[in-house]
C-alpha cells in the first residue's frame, strides 16, 4: 500500500466513524449532573445519545467504546483523565471505560448506579463484545477456566512481571 493509499484509508475510516457517531457525543451531562443521576441510581452512560448506525467494521469493541465515550467516564462523565478498560471478572468481557476512581469503586460498590451499569454497560448499549486482554497481550480467561488454565496463566503473569522488573530490582540489591 502506498502512502497516498494509506492516507486515503485513514480518511475513509474517519468519515465512517463520523457518520456512525453523528451527534452522539454531544450534550453529555456534566460531572455535577452525573452526581445527581448517580443519586437516582443512573450511570451517566445511560442518558448519553446512542449512535443510530452500526459500529464500523474496522473498529474493535474497545475502539468503538473509546470513540463513543469520547474521553468521558461511563459512570461519572469525568473527562480529561485516564480511562481504564472495565471488564467483568466472571465472563472476561469488556464492559466500558471508567475513570480510575469509578473503576476502583465499581469492584467494591453495590450502589444502584453501579448495579445498573453492570446490567447494561456501554458495550451492551453499543452492541459490541470483546474479551478483556492482559497487559501482556493475552486474553483473560473467564472465571470458569480450569484450575490448570489458571495456574498456567498465573505462572505466565509472574514470569512476565519478573522479567519486566528484573533490571529495576537488581539496582536495589546490595553488592558484596
ABEGO torsion letter per residue (X at the ends): XBAAAAAAAAAAAAAAAAAAAEAAABGBBBAAAAAAAAAAGBBAAAABBBBABBBBAABBAAAAAAAAAGGBBAAAGBBGBBBBBBBBAAAGBBAEBBBAAAAAAAAABABAAAAAAAABBAAAAAGBBBBBBBAAGBBBBBAABBAAAAAAAAAAAAAAAAAAAAAAAAAABBBX
